[in-house]
Amino acid sequence: MLKINISRKIYLMGAVQFLLILLVGLTGYLQMAKIGHELVGIAEEDIPLTNKVSLLLKTSCGNLCCLKN
């Protein structure tokens, strides 16, 4: 069985924890970047389409009101 000094064990545990923290941070960063790209896609594609549909509905309702009178 390997005999490792307590100080080396502590350094080893610290290094492992540091690497795990880096891994969690990198994963979080990549997920946030992915969400950012999705938000840009929504802002550029979905919102203008919603505005066009809203305008179409407003004009259709306006035409219906004119036809009723």
PQR file of N, CA, C, O and H, with PARSE charges and radii, in Angstrom:
ATOM      1  N   MET A   1       0.839  -1.181   0.000 -0.4000 1.5000
ATOM      2  CA  MET A   1       0.000   0.000   0.000 -0.0000 2.0000
ATOM      3  C   MET A   1       0.884   1.244   0.000  0.5500 1.7000
ATOM      4  O   MET A   1       1.914   1.291   0.673 -0.5500 1.4000
ATOM      5  N   LEU A   2       0.463   2.248  -0.766 -0.4000 1.5000
ATOM      6  CA  LEU A   2       1.254   3.462  -0.863 -0.0000 2.0000
ATOM      7  C   LEU A   2       1.130   4.290   0.408  0.5500 1.7000
ATOM      8  O   LEU A   2       0.046   4.462   0.966 -0.5500 1.4000
ATOM      9  H   LEU A   2      -0.373   2.210  -1.313  0.4000 1.0000
ATOM     10  N   LYS A   3       2.263   4.788   0.839 -0.4000 1.5000
ATOM     11  CA  LYS A   3       2.250   5.687   1.984 -0.0000 2.0000
ATOM     12  C   LYS A   3       2.520   7.092   1.449  0.5500 1.7000
ATOM     13  O   LYS A   3       3.608   7.406   0.964 -0.5500 1.4000
ATOM     14  H   LYS A   3       3.144   4.647   0.386  0.4000 1.0000
ATOM     15  N   ILE A   4       1.490   7.915   1.558 -0.4000 1.5000
ATOM     16  CA  ILE A   4       1.594   9.288   1.086 -0.0000 2.0000
ATOM     17  C   ILE A   4       1.457  10.203   2.297  0.5500 1.7000
ATOM     18  O   ILE A   4       0.610   9.999   3.167 -0.5500 1.4000
ATOM     19  H   ILE A   4       0.607   7.661   1.952  0.4000 1.0000
ATOM     20  N   ASN A   5       2.310  11.211   2.325 -0.4000 1.5000
ATOM     21  CA  ASN A   5       2.232  12.188   3.410 -0.0000 2.0000
ATOM     22  C   ASN A   5       0.871  12.870   3.428  0.5500 1.7000
ATOM     23  O   ASN A   5       0.201  12.980   2.401 -0.5500 1.4000
ATOM     24  H   ASN A   5       2.998  11.377   1.618  0.4000 1.0000
ATOM     25  N   ILE A   6       0.479  13.319   4.592 -0.4000 1.5000
ATOM     26  CA  ILE A   6      -0.794  14.015   4.734 -0.0000 2.0000
ATOM     27  C   ILE A   6      -0.786  15.303   3.914  0.5500 1.7000
ATOM     28  O   ILE A   6      -1.800  15.659   3.314 -0.5500 1.4000
ATOM     29  H   ILE A   6       1.023  13.229   5.426  0.4000 1.0000
ATOM     30  N   SER A   7       0.330  15.992   3.884 -0.4000 1.5000
ATOM     31  CA  SER A   7       0.393  17.240   3.114 -0.0000 2.0000
ATOM     32  C   SER A   7       0.185  16.972   1.622  0.5500 1.7000
ATOM     33  O   SER A   7      -0.465  17.763   0.938 -0.5500 1.4000
ATOM     34  H   SER A   7       1.154  15.703   4.371  0.4000 1.0000
ATOM     35  N   ARG A   8       0.724  15.880   1.120 -0.4000 1.5000
ATOM     36  CA  ARG A   8       0.530  15.556  -0.296 -0.0000 2.0000
ATOM     37  C   ARG A   8      -0.912  15.152  -0.571  0.5500 1.7000
ATOM     38  O   ARG A   8      -1.458  15.469  -1.628 -0.5500 1.4000
ATOM     39  H   ARG A   8       1.252  15.238   1.676  0.4000 1.0000
ATOM     40  N   LYS A   9      -1.522  14.462   0.366 -0.4000 1.5000
ATOM     41  CA  LYS A   9      -2.935  14.107   0.212 -0.0000 2.0000
ATOM     42  C   LYS A   9      -3.797  15.366   0.147  0.5500 1.7000
ATOM     43  O   LYS A   9      -4.722  15.462  -0.659 -0.5500 1.4000
ATOM     44  H   LYS A   9      -1.078  14.204   1.224  0.4000 1.0000
ATOM     45  N   ILE A  10      -3.479  16.313   0.998 -0.4000 1.5000
ATOM     46  CA  ILE A  10      -4.239  17.565   1.016 -0.0000 2.0000
ATOM     47  C   ILE A  10      -4.053  18.320  -0.294  0.5500 1.7000
ATOM     48  O   ILE A  10      -5.023  18.833  -0.853 -0.5500 1.4000
ATOM     49  H   ILE A  10      -2.727  16.235   1.653  0.4000 1.0000
ATOM     50  N   TYR A  11      -2.825  18.394  -0.787 -0.4000 1.5000
ATOM     51  CA  TYR A  11      -2.569  19.053  -2.074 -0.0000 2.0000
ATOM     52  C   TYR A  11      -3.293  18.335  -3.203  0.5500 1.7000
ATOM     53  O   TYR A  11      -3.856  18.976  -4.091 -0.5500 1.4000
ATOM     54  H   TYR A  11      -2.037  17.977  -0.333  0.4000 1.0000
ATOM     55  N   LEU A  12      -3.280  17.015  -3.170 -0.4000 1.5000
ATOM     56  CA  LEU A  12      -3.948  16.231  -4.207 -0.0000 2.0000
ATOM     57  C   LEU A  12      -5.463  16.469  -4.169  0.5500 1.7000
ATOM     58  O   LEU A  12      -6.088  16.654  -5.214 -0.5500 1.4000
ATOM     59  H   LEU A  12      -2.823  16.494  -2.449  0.4000 1.0000
ATOM     60  N   MET A  13      -6.040  16.466  -2.989 -0.4000 1.5000
ATOM     61  CA  MET A  13      -7.473  16.727  -2.867 -0.0000 2.0000
ATOM     62  C   MET A  13      -7.816  18.142  -3.324  0.5500 1.7000
ATOM     63  O   MET A  13      -8.847  18.354  -3.962 -0.5500 1.4000
ATOM     64  H   MET A  13      -5.533  16.316  -2.141  0.4000 1.0000
ATOM     65  N   GLY A  14      -6.966  19.105  -3.004 -0.4000 1.5000
ATOM     66  CA  GLY A  14      -7.183  20.477  -3.455 -0.0000 2.0000
ATOM     67  C   GLY A  14      -7.125  20.587  -4.964  0.5500 1.7000
ATOM     68  O   GLY A  14      -7.933  21.290  -5.572 -0.5500 1.4000
ATOM     69  H   GLY A  14      -6.129  18.934  -2.485  0.4000 1.0000
ATOM     70  N   ALA A  15      -6.167  19.892  -5.576 -0.4000 1.5000
ATOM     71  CA  ALA A  15      -6.049  19.925  -7.035 -0.0000 2.0000
ATOM     72  C   ALA A  15      -7.265  19.287  -7.694  0.5500 1.7000
ATOM     73  O   ALA A  15      -7.771  19.799  -8.693 -0.5500 1.4000
ATOM     74  H   ALA A  15      -5.510  19.322  -5.083  0.4000 1.0000
ATOM     75  N   VAL A  16      -7.733  18.180  -7.145 -0.4000 1.5000
ATOM     76  CA  VAL A  16      -8.911  17.513  -7.702 -0.0000 2.0000
ATOM     77  C   VAL A  16     -10.130  18.424  -7.572  0.5500 1.7000
ATOM     78  O   VAL A  16     -10.910  18.546  -8.516 -0.5500 1.4000
ATOM     79  H   VAL A  16      -7.322  17.764  -6.333  0.4000 1.0000
ATOM     80  N   GLN A  17     -10.300  19.055  -6.432 -0.4000 1.5000
ATOM     81  CA  GLN A  17     -11.420  19.967  -6.243 -0.0000 2.0000
ATOM     82  C   GLN A  17     -11.335  21.150  -7.198  0.5500 1.7000
ATOM     83  O   GLN A  17     -12.347  21.580  -7.750 -0.5500 1.4000
ATOM     84  H   GLN A  17      -9.666  18.956  -5.665  0.4000 1.0000
ATOM     85  N   PHE A  18     -10.153  21.664  -7.389 -0.4000 1.5000
ATOM     86  CA  PHE A  18      -9.967  22.782  -8.315 -0.0000 2.0000
ATOM     87  C   PHE A  18     -10.352  22.368  -9.731  0.5500 1.7000
ATOM     88  O   PHE A  18     -11.021  23.125 -10.435 -0.5500 1.4000
ATOM     89  H   PHE A  18      -9.330  21.314  -6.940  0.4000 1.0000
ATOM     90  N   LEU A  19      -9.942  21.186 -10.154 -0.4000 1.5000
ATOM     91  CA  LEU A  19     -10.289  20.705 -11.491 -0.0000 2.0000
ATOM     92  C   LEU A  19     -11.797  20.496 -11.623  0.5500 1.7000
ATOM     93  O   LEU A  19     -12.375  20.788 -12.670 -0.5500 1.4000
ATOM     94  H   LEU A  19      -9.398  20.571  -9.583  0.4000 1.0000
ATOM     95  N   LEU A  20     -12.428  19.997 -10.576 -0.4000 1.5000
ATOM     96  CA  LEU A  20     -13.877  19.819 -10.623 -0.0000 2.0000
ATOM     97  C   LEU A  20     -14.604  21.162 -10.702  0.5500 1.7000
ATOM     98  O   LEU A  20     -15.602  21.290 -11.411 -0.5500 1.4000
ATOM     99  H   LEU A  20     -11.958  19.760  -9.725  0.4000 1.0000
ATOM    100  N   ILE A  21     -14.111  22.144  -9.985 -0.4000 1.5000
ATOM    101  CA  ILE A  21     -14.709  23.482 -10.045 -0.0000 2.0000
ATOM    102  C   ILE A  21     -14.548  24.064 -11.448  0.5500 1.7000
ATOM    103  O   ILE A  21     -15.475  24.681 -11.973 -0.5500 1.4000
ATOM    104  H   ILE A  21     -13.301  22.040  -9.409  0.4000 1.0000
ATOM    105  N   LEU A  22     -13.380  23.873 -12.054 -0.4000 1.5000
ATOM    106  CA  LEU A  22     -13.181  24.337 -13.434 -0.0000 2.0000
ATOM    107  C   LEU A  22     -14.136  23.637 -14.397  0.5500 1.7000
ATOM    108  O   LEU A  22     -14.676  24.270 -15.304 -0.5500 1.4000
ATOM    109  H   LEU A  22     -12.627  23.373 -11.627  0.4000 1.0000
ATOM    110  N   LEU A  23     -14.344  22.354 -14.207 -0.4000 1.5000
ATOM    111  CA  LEU A  23     -15.247  21.595 -15.067 -0.0000 2.0000
ATOM    112  C   LEU A  23     -16.684  22.100 -14.933  0.5500 1.7000
ATOM    113  O   LEU A  23     -17.378  22.272 -15.935 -0.5500 1.4000
ATOM    114  H   LEU A  23     -13.906  21.839 -13.470  0.4000 1.0000
ATOM    115  N   VAL A  24     -17.127  22.335 -13.714 -0.4000 1.5000
ATOM    116  CA  VAL A  24     -18.483  22.856 -13.495 -0.0000 2.0000
ATOM    117  C   VAL A  24     -18.616  24.256 -14.095  0.5500 1.7000
ATOM    118  O   VAL A  24     -19.632  24.565 -14.718 -0.5500 1.4000
ATOM    119  H   VAL A  24     -16.564  22.195 -12.899  0.4000 1.0000
ATOM    120  N   GLY A  25     -17.621  25.089 -13.917 -0.4000 1.5000
ATOM    121  CA  GLY A  25     -17.653  26.435 -14.478 -0.0000 2.0000
ATOM    122  C   GLY A  25     -17.692  26.428 -15.992  0.5500 1.7000
ATOM    123  O   GLY A  25     -18.444  27.190 -16.599 -0.5500 1.4000
ATOM    124  H   GLY A  25     -16.796  24.838 -13.411  0.4000 1.0000
ATOM    125  N   LEU A  26     -16.896  25.580 -16.602 -0.4000 1.5000
ATOM    126  CA  LEU A  26     -16.880  25.481 -18.059 -0.0000 2.0000
ATOM    127  C   LEU A  26     -18.220  24.986 -18.585  0.5500 1.7000
ATOM    128  O   LEU A  26     -18.724  25.496 -19.586 -0.5500 1.4000
ATOM    129  H   LEU A  26     -16.286  24.960 -16.109  0.4000 1.0000
ATOM    130  N   THR A  27     -18.796  23.997 -17.916 -0.4000 1.5000
ATOM    131  CA  THR A  27     -20.102  23.492 -18.324 -0.0000 2.0000
ATOM    132  C   THR A  27     -21.156  24.583 -18.222  0.5500 1.7000
ATOM    133  O   THR A  27     -21.972  24.737 -19.131 -0.5500 1.4000
ATOM    134  H   THR A  27     -18.386  23.583 -17.103  0.4000 1.0000
ATOM    135  N   GLY A  28     -21.153  25.331 -17.146 -0.4000 1.5000
ATOM    136  CA  GLY A  28     -22.103  26.428 -16.985 -0.0000 2.0000
ATOM    137  C   GLY A  28     -21.928  27.497 -18.041  0.5500 1.7000
ATOM    138  O   GLY A  28     -22.906  28.018 -18.578 -0.5500 1.4000
ATOM    139  H   GLY A  28     -20.491  25.206 -16.408  0.4000 1.0000
ATOM    140  N   TYR A  29     -20.688  27.823 -18.338 -0.4000 1.5000
ATOM    141  CA  TYR A  29     -20.405  28.834 -19.355 -0.0000 2.0000
ATOM    142  C   TYR A  29     -20.921  28.389 -20.725  0.5500 1.7000
ATOM    143  O   TYR A  29     -21.537  29.176 -21.444 -0.5500 1.4000
ATOM    144  H   TYR A  29     -19.893  27.401 -17.902  0.4000 1.0000
ATOM    145  N   LEU A  30     -20.671  27.141 -21.081 -0.4000 1.5000
ATOM    146  CA  LEU A  30     -21.124  26.642 -22.378 -0.0000 2.0000
ATOM    147  C   LEU A  30     -22.645  26.607 -22.456  0.5500 1.7000
ATOM    148  O   LEU A  30     -23.215  26.917 -23.501 -0.5500 1.4000
ATOM    149  H   LEU A  30     -20.170  26.502 -20.497  0.4000 1.0000
ATOM    150  N   GLN A  31     -23.302  26.237 -21.375 -0.4000 1.5000
ATOM    151  CA  GLN A  31     -24.769  26.213 -21.373 -0.0000 2.0000
ATOM    152  C   GLN A  31     -25.330  27.632 -21.513  0.5500 1.7000
ATOM    153  O   GLN A  31     -26.310  27.840 -22.228 -0.5500 1.4000
ATOM    154  H   GLN A  31     -22.839  25.986 -20.525  0.4000 1.0000
ATOM    155  N   MET A  32     -24.727  28.588 -20.848 -0.4000 1.5000
ATOM    156  CA  MET A  32     -25.186  29.977 -20.955 -0.0000 2.0000
ATOM    157  C   MET A  32     -24.966  30.516 -22.369  0.5500 1.7000
ATOM    158  O   MET A  32     -25.797  31.267 -22.880 -0.5500 1.4000
ATOM    159  H   MET A  32     -23.931  28.419 -20.267  0.4000 1.0000
ATOM    160  N   ALA A  33     -23.870  30.143 -22.996 -0.4000 1.5000
ATOM    161  CA  ALA A  33     -23.618  30.572 -24.375 -0.0000 2.0000
ATOM    162  C   ALA A  33     -24.668  29.976 -25.307  0.5500 1.7000
ATOM    163  O   ALA A  33     -25.134  30.643 -26.230 -0.5500 1.4000
ATOM    164  H   ALA A  33     -23.195  29.533 -22.581  0.4000 1.0000
ATOM    165  N   LYS A  34     -25.036  28.728 -25.065 -0.4000 1.5000
ATOM    166  CA  LYS A  34     -26.059  28.068 -25.872 -0.0000 2.0000
ATOM    167  C   LYS A  34     -27.402  28.783 -25.708  0.5500 1.7000
ATOM    168  O   LYS A  34     -28.105  29.015 -26.691 -0.5500 1.4000
ATOM    169  H   LYS A  34     -24.657  28.186 -24.314  0.4000 1.0000
ATOM    170  N   ILE A  35     -27.754  29.129 -24.486 -0.4000 1.5000
ATOM    171  CA  ILE A  35     -29.004  29.845 -24.231 -0.0000 2.0000
ATOM    172  C   ILE A  35     -28.975  31.213 -24.908  0.5500 1.7000
ATOM    173  O   ILE A  35     -29.987  31.662 -25.446 -0.5500 1.4000
ATOM    174  H   ILE A  35     -27.183  28.941 -23.687  0.4000 1.0000
ATOM    175  N   GLY A  36     -27.827  31.871 -24.884 -0.4000 1.5000
ATOM    176  CA  GLY A  36     -27.699  33.171 -25.542 -0.0000 2.0000
ATOM    177  C   GLY A  36     -27.964  33.088 -27.033  0.5500 1.7000
ATOM    178  O   GLY A  36     -28.644  33.943 -27.599 -0.5500 1.4000
ATOM    179  H   GLY A  36     -27.004  31.507 -24.447  0.4000 1.0000
ATOM    180  N   HIS A  37     -27.423  32.051 -27.671 -0.4000 1.5000
ATOM    181  CA  HIS A  37     -27.653  31.882 -29.111 -0.0000 2.0000
ATOM    182  C   HIS A  37     -29.127  31.599 -29.394  0.5500 1.7000
ATOM    183  O   HIS A  37     -29.666  32.077 -30.392 -0.5500 1.4000
ATOM    184  H   HIS A  37     -26.870  31.356 -27.211  0.4000 1.0000
ATOM    185  N   GLU A  38     -29.778  30.830 -28.531 -0.4000 1.5000
ATOM    186  CA  GLU A  38     -31.196  30.549 -28.709 -0.0000 2.0000
ATOM    187  C   GLU A  38     -32.030  31.822 -28.557  0.5500 1.7000
ATOM    188  O   GLU A  38     -32.998  32.019 -29.292 -0.5500 1.4000
ATOM    189  H   GLU A  38     -29.339  30.442 -27.720  0.4000 1.0000
ATOM    190  N   LEU A  39     -31.663  32.680 -27.615 -0.4000 1.5000
ATOM    191  CA  LEU A  39     -32.395  33.939 -27.431 -0.0000 2.0000
ATOM    192  C   LEU A  39     -32.242  34.852 -28.637  0.5500 1.7000
ATOM    193  O   LEU A  39     -33.188  35.536 -29.028 -0.5500 1.4000
ATOM    194  H   LEU A  39     -30.877  32.519 -27.018  0.4000 1.0000
ATOM    195  N   VAL A  40     -31.067  34.862 -29.218 -0.4000 1.5000
ATOM    196  CA  VAL A  40     -30.859  35.675 -30.426 -0.0000 2.0000
ATOM    197  C   VAL A  40     -31.742  35.146 -31.549  0.5500 1.7000
ATOM    198  O   VAL A  40     -32.339  35.929 -32.288 -0.5500 1.4000
ATOM    199  H   VAL A  40     -30.298  34.307 -28.900  0.4000 1.0000
ATOM    200  N   GLY A  41     -31.830  33.837 -31.684 -0.4000 1.5000
ATOM    201  CA  GLY A  41     -32.693  33.247 -32.704 -0.0000 2.0000
ATOM    202  C   GLY A  41     -34.147  33.604 -32.489  0.5500 1.7000
ATOM    203  O   GLY A  41     -34.863  33.905 -33.444 -0.5500 1.4000
ATOM    204  H   GLY A  41     -31.345  33.200 -31.084  0.4000 1.0000
ATOM    205  N   ILE A  42     -34.587  33.574 -31.248 -0.4000 1.5000
ATOM    206  CA  ILE A  42     -35.976  33.942 -30.943 -0.0000 2.0000
ATOM    207  C   ILE A  42     -36.211  35.406 -31.277  0.5500 1.7000
ATOM    208  O   ILE A  42     -37.229  35.755 -31.874 -0.5500 1.4000
ATOM    209  H   ILE A  42     -34.006  33.330 -30.472  0.4000 1.0000
ATOM    210  N   ALA A  43     -35.281  36.255 -30.899 -0.4000 1.5000
ATOM    211  CA  ALA A  43     -35.443  37.695 -31.131 -0.0000 2.0000
ATOM    212  C   ALA A  43     -35.449  38.030 -32.613  0.5500 1.7000
ATOM    213  O   ALA A  43     -36.151  38.950 -33.032 -0.5500 1.4000
ATOM    214  H   ALA A  43     -34.454  35.972 -30.414  0.4000 1.0000
ATOM    215  N   GLU A  44     -34.683  37.306 -33.410 -0.4000 1.5000
ATOM    216  CA  GLU A  44     -34.582  37.629 -34.826 -0.0000 2.0000
ATOM    217  C   GLU A  44     -35.654  36.969 -35.674  0.5500 1.7000
ATOM    218  O   GLU A  44     -35.997  37.488 -36.736 -0.5500 1.4000
ATOM    219  H   GLU A  44     -34.112  36.559 -33.069  0.4000 1.0000
ATOM    220  N   GLU A  45     -36.198  35.831 -35.232 -0.4000 1.5000
ATOM    221  CA  GLU A  45     -37.157  35.103 -36.065 -0.0000 2.0000
ATOM    222  C   GLU A  45     -38.575  35.155 -35.512  0.5500 1.7000
ATOM    223  O   GLU A  45     -39.506  35.525 -36.228 -0.5500 1.4000
ATOM    224  H   GLU A  45     -35.920  35.409 -34.369  0.4000 1.0000
ATOM    225  N   ASP A  46     -38.745  34.795 -34.274 -0.4000 1.5000
ATOM    226  CA  ASP A  46     -40.088  34.616 -33.727 -0.0000 2.0000
ATOM    227  C   ASP A  46     -40.792  35.933 -33.429  0.5500 1.7000
ATOM    228  O   ASP A  46     -41.984  36.061 -33.709 -0.5500 1.4000
ATOM    229  H   ASP A  46     -37.989  34.494 -33.693  0.4000 1.0000
ATOM    230  N   ILE A  47     -40.102  36.901 -32.877 -0.4000 1.5000
ATOM    231  CA  ILE A  47     -40.752  38.157 -32.506 -0.0000 2.0000
ATOM    232  C   ILE A  47     -41.234  38.933 -33.741  0.5500 1.7000
ATOM    233  O   ILE A  47     -42.359  39.432 -33.720 -0.5500 1.4000
ATOM    234  H   ILE A  47     -39.134  36.797 -32.649  0.4000 1.0000
ATOM    235  N   PRO A  48     -40.443  39.058 -34.810 -0.5600 1.5000
ATOM    236  CA  PRO A  48     -40.984  39.732 -36.003  0.2800 2.0000
ATOM    237  C   PRO A  48     -42.193  38.994 -36.583  0.5500 1.7000
ATOM    238  O   PRO A  48     -43.124  39.632 -37.074 -0.5500 1.4000
ATOM    239  N   LEU A  49     -42.190  37.669 -36.531 -0.4000 1.5000
ATOM    240  CA  LEU A  49     -43.326  36.901 -37.029 -0.0000 2.0000
ATOM    241  C   LEU A  49     -44.561  37.175 -36.181  0.5500 1.7000
ATOM    242  O   LEU A  49     -45.660  37.315 -36.718 -0.5500 1.4000
ATOM    243  H   LEU A  49     -41.433  37.151 -36.132  0.4000 1.0000
ATOM    244  N   THR A  50     -44.397  37.251 -34.889 -0.4000 1.5000
ATOM    245  CA  THR A  50     -45.513  37.575 -33.996 -0.0000 2.0000
ATOM    246  C   THR A  50     -46.052  38.967 -34.291  0.5500 1.7000
ATOM    247  O   THR A  50     -47.266  39.175 -34.284 -0.5500 1.4000
ATOM    248  H   THR A  50     -43.505  37.137 -34.453  0.4000 1.0000
ATOM    249  N   ASN A  51     -45.176  39.910 -34.547 -0.4000 1.5000
ATOM    250  CA  ASN A  51     -45.615  41.270 -34.880 -0.0000 2.0000
ATOM    251  C   ASN A  51     -46.414  41.290 -36.187  0.5500 1.7000
ATOM    252  O   ASN A  51     -47.412  42.004 -36.295 -0.5500 1.4000
ATOM    253  H   ASN A  51     -44.191  39.741 -34.553  0.4000 1.0000
ATOM    254  N   LYS A  52     -45.982  40.517 -37.168 -0.4000 1.5000
ATOM    255  CA  LYS A  52     -46.699  40.464 -38.445 -0.0000 2.0000
ATOM    256  C   LYS A  52     -48.083  39.843 -38.266  0.5500 1.7000
ATOM    257  O   LYS A  52     -49.057  40.323 -38.846 -0.5500 1.4000
ATOM    258  H   LYS A  52     -45.172  39.937 -37.081  0.4000 1.0000
ATOM    259  N   VAL A  53     -48.174  38.791 -37.476 -0.4000 1.5000
ATOM    260  CA  VAL A  53     -49.468  38.151 -37.225 -0.0000 2.0000
ATOM    261  C   VAL A  53     -50.388  39.109 -36.475  0.5500 1.7000
ATOM    262  O   VAL A  53     -51.578  39.191 -36.780 -0.5500 1.4000
ATOM    263  H   VAL A  53     -47.383  38.401 -37.005  0.4000 1.0000
ATOM    264  N   SER A  54     -49.853  39.824 -35.511 -0.4000 1.5000
ATOM    265  CA  SER A  54     -50.662  40.799 -34.770 -0.0000 2.0000
ATOM    266  C   SER A  54     -51.188  41.887 -35.694  0.5500 1.7000
ATOM    267  O   SER A  54     -52.356  42.265 -35.603 -0.5500 1.4000
ATOM    268  H   SER A  54     -48.886  39.757 -35.263  0.4000 1.0000
ATOM    269  N   LEU A  55     -50.348  42.389 -36.575 -0.4000 1.5000
ATOM    270  CA  LEU A  55     -50.778  43.411 -37.526 -0.0000 2.0000
ATOM    271  C   LEU A  55     -51.855  42.863 -38.455  0.5500 1.7000
ATOM    272  O   LEU A  55     -52.825  43.557 -38.759 -0.5500 1.4000
ATOM    273  H   LEU A  55     -49.399  42.082 -36.649  0.4000 1.0000
ATOM    274  N   LEU A  56     -51.689  41.636 -38.900 -0.4000 1.5000
ATOM    275  CA  LEU A  56     -52.682  41.001 -39.767 -0.0000 2.0000
ATOM    276  C   LEU A  56     -54.020  40.875 -39.045  0.5500 1.7000
ATOM    277  O   LEU A  56     -55.068  41.141 -39.634 -0.5500 1.4000
ATOM    278  H   LEU A  56     -50.901  41.072 -38.653  0.4000 1.0000
ATOM    279  N   LEU A  57     -53.993  40.475 -37.791 -0.4000 1.5000
ATOM    280  CA  LEU A  57     -55.232  40.347 -37.031 -0.0000 2.0000
ATOM    281  C   LEU A  57     -55.891  41.706 -36.801  0.5500 1.7000
ATOM    282  O   LEU A  57     -57.115  41.819 -36.865 -0.5500 1.4000
ATOM    283  H   LEU A  57     -53.142  40.258 -37.313  0.4000 1.0000
ATOM    284  N   LYS A  58     -55.090  42.732 -36.534 -0.4000 1.5000
ATOM    285  CA  LYS A  58     -55.654  44.070 -36.329 -0.0000 2.0000
ATOM    286  C   LYS A  58     -56.357  44.565 -37.589  0.5500 1.7000
ATOM    287  O   LYS A  58     -57.461  45.106 -37.526 -0.5500 1.4000
ATOM    288  H   LYS A  58     -54.096  42.639 -36.482  0.4000 1.0000
ATOM    289  N   THR A  59     -55.708  44.374 -38.725 -0.4000 1.5000
ATOM    290  CA  THR A  59     -56.325  44.843 -39.977 -0.0000 2.0000
ATOM    291  C   THR A  59     -57.553  43.999 -40.317  0.5500 1.7000
ATOM    292  O   THR A  59     -58.534  44.525 -40.844 -0.5500 1.4000
ATOM    293  H   THR A  59     -54.812  43.934 -38.776  0.4000 1.0000
ATOM    294  N   SER A  60     -57.514  42.725 -40.029 -0.4000 1.5000
ATOM    295  CA  SER A  60     -58.685  41.863 -40.294 -0.0000 2.0000
ATOM    296  C   SER A  60     -59.854  42.274 -39.424  0.5500 1.7000
ATOM    297  O   SER A  60     -60.988  42.344 -39.899 -0.5500 1.4000
ATOM    298  H   SER A  60     -56.718  42.298 -39.601  0.4000 1.0000
ATOM    299  N   CYS A  61     -59.591  42.547 -38.156 -0.4000 1.5000
ATOM    300  CA  CYS A  61     -60.666  42.996 -37.268 -0.0000 2.0000
ATOM    301  C   CYS A  61     -61.203  44.345 -37.706  0.5500 1.7000
ATOM    302  O   CYS A  61     -62.405  44.592 -37.615 -0.5500 1.4000
ATOM    303  H   CYS A  61     -58.669  42.490 -37.771  0.4000 1.0000
ATOM    304  N   GLY A  62     -60.342  45.210 -38.172 -0.4000 1.5000
ATOM    305  CA  GLY A  62     -60.778  46.524 -38.661 -0.0000 2.0000
ATOM    306  C   GLY A  62     -61.654  46.375 -39.887  0.5500 1.7000
ATOM    307  O   GLY A  62     -62.646  47.090 -40.026 -0.5500 1.4000
ATOM    308  H   GLY A  62     -59.365  45.009 -38.246  0.4000 1.0000
ATOM    309  N   ASN A  63     -61.311  45.468 -40.773 -0.4000 1.5000
ATOM    310  CA  ASN A  63     -62.117  45.230 -41.973 -0.0000 2.0000
ATOM    311  C   ASN A  63     -63.465  44.646 -41.611  0.5500 1.7000
ATOM    312  O   ASN A  63     -64.472  44.998 -42.224 -0.5500 1.4000
ATOM    313  H   ASN A  63     -60.505  44.887 -40.661  0.4000 1.0000
ATOM    314  N   LEU A  64     -63.507  43.760 -40.631 -0.4000 1.5000
ATOM    315  CA  LEU A  64     -64.771  43.168 -40.204 -0.0000 2.0000
ATOM    316  C   LEU A  64     -65.696  44.216 -39.602  0.5500 1.7000
ATOM    317  O   LEU A  64     -66.906  44.187 -39.827 -0.5500 1.4000
ATOM    318  H   LEU A  64     -62.688  43.474 -40.133  0.4000 1.0000
ATOM    319  N   CYS A  65     -65.124  45.140 -38.837 -0.4000 1.5000
ATOM    320  CA  CYS A  65     -65.941  46.205 -38.257 -0.0000 2.0000
ATOM    321  C   CYS A  65     -66.535  47.093 -39.351  0.5500 1.7000
ATOM    322  O   CYS A  65     -67.682  47.527 -39.251 -0.5500 1.4000
ATOM    323  H   CYS A  65     -64.141  45.163 -38.655  0.4000 1.0000
ATOM    324  N   CYS A  66     -65.760  47.355 -40.380 -0.4000 1.5000
ATOM    325  CA  CYS A  66     -66.257  48.189 -41.484 -0.0000 2.0000
ATOM    326  C   CYS A  66     -67.361  47.458 -42.241  0.5500 1.7000
ATOM    327  O   CYS A  66     -68.312  48.096 -42.694 -0.5500 1.4000
ATOM    328  H   CYS A  66     -64.828  47.003 -40.461  0.4000 1.0000
ATOM    329  N   LEU A  67     -67.262  46.148 -42.389 -0.4000 1.5000
ATOM    330  CA  LEU A  67     -68.265  45.382 -43.104 -0.0000 2.0000
ATOM    331  C   LEU A  67     -69.566  45.264 -42.299  0.5500 1.7000
ATOM    332  O   LEU A  67     -70.645  45.204 -42.889 -0.5500 1.4000
ATOM    333  H   LEU A  67     -66.489  45.630 -42.021  0.4000 1.0000
ATOM    334  N   LYS A  68     -69.484  45.231 -40.980 -0.4000 1.5000
ATOM    335  CA  LYS A  68     -70.682  45.124 -40.160 -0.0000 2.0000
ATOM    336  C   LYS A  68     -71.537  46.374 -40.249  0.5500 1.7000
ATOM    337  O   LYS A  68     -72.764  46.288 -40.226 -0.5500 1.4000
ATOM    338  H   LYS A  68     -68.608  45.280 -40.501  0.4000 1.0000
ATOM    339  N   ASN A  69     -70.908  47.527 -40.351 -0.4000 1.5000
ATOM    340  CA  ASN A  69     -71.650  48.797 -40.386 -0.0000 2.0000
ATOM    341  C   ASN A  69     -72.174  48.989 -41.747  0.5500 1.7000
ATOM    342  O   ASN A  69     -72.833  49.992 -42.019 -0.5500 1.4000
ATOM    343  H   ASN A  69     -69.911  47.597 -40.370  0.4000 1.0000
TER
END
